[in-house]
């Protein structure tokens, strides 16, 4: 035994006992298993596969709820031709003027009170300081939409269905 010769088990002549060697390897194996479980090892992979159907089910439920909630808004937009939320309804004897706001834009449509008969239906929308946008047609239900950028300006609205009309004063919408 000499002077600093060393082998695979440490310095020469100092070997680890066999029992302590296997105990240390067992602890290392347990630690590796604990780390693998914490990262989602064997059980984590099985759990990820189990989570996929749950995520798909949640996605299916959300899309079904949107499909049920959206048709009301979509029908309102297609029935009038205006995007945005309804801000005001201005009634008169033979119909009403409906105003919609989408950002800084205003959109107006005149709708007949008793649809079904072809009548002249017209709408005009003017933002203060700008020209009026007027639309009209002979239709059984409503006028074409008149859209103008109003920002925060005052606006004036005019609506007409054969036999009656509406003209507003300047108001902020």
C-alpha positions as CSV (number, residue, x, y, z in Angstrom):
1,X,0.0,0.0,0.0
2,X,1.6,2.8,-1.0
3,X,2.1,6.2,-1.7
4,X,-1.0,7.7,-3.2
5,X,-2.0,5.0,-5.6
6,X,-5.8,5.1,-6.0
7,X,-8.3,2.8,-7.5
8,X,-11.9,3.1,-8.6
9,X,-13.2,3.0,-5.0
10,X,-11.0,5.8,-3.7
11,X,-7.5,5.8,-2.4
12,X,-5.7,2.4,-2.3
13,X,-6.6,0.3,0.7
14,X,-9.7,2.3,1.5
15,X,-12.6,0.4,-0.1
16,X,-16.2,1.1,0.6
17,X,-18.0,-1.8,2.2
18,X,-20.4,-3.6,-0.1
19,X,-23.5,-3.0,2.0
20,X,-23.0,0.8,2.1
21,X,-22.5,0.8,-1.7
22,X,-25.8,-0.9,-2.5
23,X,-27.7,1.4,0.0
24,X,-26.3,4.5,-1.6
25,X,-27.3,3.2,-5.1
26,X,-30.9,2.5,-3.7
27,X,-31.2,6.0,-2.3
28,X,-30.1,7.5,-5.7
29,X,-32.7,5.4,-7.5
30,X,-35.4,6.6,-5.1
31,X,-34.3,10.2,-5.6
32,X,-34.4,9.8,-9.4
33,X,-37.9,8.3,-9.2
34,X,-39.1,11.2,-7.0
35,X,-37.7,13.7,-9.5
36,X,-39.3,11.9,-12.4
37,X,-42.7,11.8,-10.6
38,X,-42.4,15.5,-9.8
39,X,-41.7,16.4,-13.4
40,X,-44.6,14.2,-14.6
41,X,-42.7,11.1,-15.4
42,X,-44.5,7.8,-15.9
43,X,-47.7,9.0,-14.1
44,X,-47.5,12.4,-15.7
45,X,-47.6,11.0,-19.2
46,X,-50.7,9.0,-18.4
47,X,-52.3,12.1,-16.8
48,X,-51.6,14.2,-19.9
49,X,-53.5,11.7,-22.0
50,X,-56.3,11.8,-19.5
51,X,-56.4,15.5,-19.6
52,X,-56.9,15.7,-23.4
53,X,-60.5,14.6,-23.5
54,X,-61.3,17.0,-20.6
55,X,-59.8,19.9,-22.6
56,X,-61.8,18.8,-25.7
57,X,-65.0,18.6,-23.7
58,X,-64.4,22.1,-22.2
59,X,-63.7,23.5,-25.8
60,X,-66.9,21.8,-27.0
61,X,-69.0,23.3,-24.2
62,X,-67.6,26.8,-24.8
63,X,-68.2,26.7,-28.5
64,X,-71.8,25.5,-27.9
65,X,-72.4,28.4,-25.6
66,X,-71.1,30.9,-28.1
67,X,-73.2,29.3,-30.8
68,X,-76.3,29.7,-28.6
69,X,-75.5,33.3,-27.5
70,X,-74.2,34.7,-30.9
71,X,-77.3,34.2,-33.1
72,X,-79.2,37.0,-31.4
73,X,-76.4,39.5,-32.1
74,X,-75.8,38.1,-35.6
75,X,-79.5,38.3,-36.5
76,X,-79.7,41.9,-35.3
77,X,-76.7,42.9,-37.4
78,X,-78.0,41.1,-40.5
79,X,-81.6,42.2,-40.2
80,X,-80.6,45.9,-40.1
81,X,-77.3,45.8,-41.9
82,X,-75.6,47.8,-39.1
83,X,-72.7,46.6,-37.0
84,X,-72.3,47.5,-33.3
85,X,-74.7,47.9,-30.4
86,X,-78.1,49.5,-30.6
87,X,-78.0,52.9,-28.9
88,X,-81.4,54.3,-29.6
89,X,-84.8,53.6,-31.2
90,X,-86.7,56.7,-32.3
91,X,-90.3,55.7,-33.0
92,X,-92.8,57.6,-35.3
93,X,-96.3,56.8,-36.6
94,X,-95.3,54.4,-39.5
95,X,-92.0,53.1,-38.3
96,X,-88.9,53.8,-36.3
97,X,-85.3,54.9,-36.8
98,X,-82.7,52.6,-35.1
99,X,-79.2,53.9,-34.2
100,X,-76.2,51.7,-33.8
101,X,-72.7,52.6,-32.5
102,X,-69.5,50.8,-33.5
103,X,-66.5,52.6,-32.1
104,X,-66.7,56.2,-33.4
105,X,-69.1,55.3,-36.2
106,X,-72.9,55.6,-36.1
107,X,-75.2,53.7,-38.3
108,X,-78.9,54.4,-38.8
109,X,-81.7,52.4,-40.3
110,X,-85.4,53.1,-40.7
111,X,-87.7,50.1,-40.1
112,X,-91.4,49.9,-41.1
113,X,-93.9,49.5,-38.3
114,X,-96.0,47.0,-40.3
115,X,-93.6,45.2,-42.7
116,X,-94.8,43.4,-45.8
117,X,-96.0,46.1,-48.1
118,X,-93.6,47.8,-50.5
119,X,-93.2,51.4,-49.4
120,X,-90.6,54.1,-49.8
121,X,-88.3,53.8,-46.8
122,X,-85.5,56.4,-46.2
123,X,-83.0,57.4,-43.6
124,X,-80.6,60.3,-43.3
125,X,-77.7,60.7,-40.7
126,X,-75.6,63.8,-40.3
127,X,-72.7,64.4,-37.9
128,X,-72.3,68.1,-37.0
129,X,-69.9,69.8,-39.4
130,X,-70.2,67.0,-42.0
131,X,-72.6,66.3,-44.9
132,X,-75.7,64.2,-44.3
133,X,-75.6,60.6,-45.6
134,X,-79.0,59.8,-47.0
135,X,-80.2,56.3,-48.2
136,X,-83.6,55.3,-49.5
137,X,-85.4,52.5,-51.4
138,X,-88.8,50.9,-52.0
139,X,-88.8,47.9,-49.7
140,X,-91.1,45.7,-47.6
141,X,-89.1,46.1,-44.4
142,X,-86.3,48.6,-44.0
143,X,-84.0,51.2,-45.6
144,X,-80.4,50.6,-46.5
145,X,-78.0,51.5,-43.6
146,X,-76.5,55.0,-43.5
147,X,-73.1,55.0,-41.8
148,X,-71.0,58.0,-40.8
149,X,-68.0,58.7,-38.5
150,X,-69.4,60.8,-35.7
151,X,-66.7,60.5,-33.0
152,X,-68.1,62.6,-30.1
153,X,-70.0,65.1,-32.3
154,X,-73.6,65.9,-32.2
155,X,-75.8,64.2,-34.8
156,X,-79.1,64.6,-36.5
157,X,-81.3,61.8,-37.8
158,X,-84.2,61.8,-40.2
159,X,-86.4,58.7,-41.0
160,X,-89.3,58.3,-43.5
161,X,-91.7,55.6,-44.3
162,X,-94.5,56.5,-46.7
163,X,-97.2,58.2,-44.6
164,X,-95.0,59.4,-41.8
165,X,-91.6,60.7,-40.9
166,X,-89.3,61.6,-38.0
167,X,-86.7,64.4,-37.7
168,X,-84.6,64.8,-34.6
169,X,-82.9,67.8,-33.2
170,X,-79.1,67.8,-32.7
171,X,-78.2,65.3,-29.9
172,X,-75.1,63.6,-28.7
173,X,-75.1,59.9,-29.1
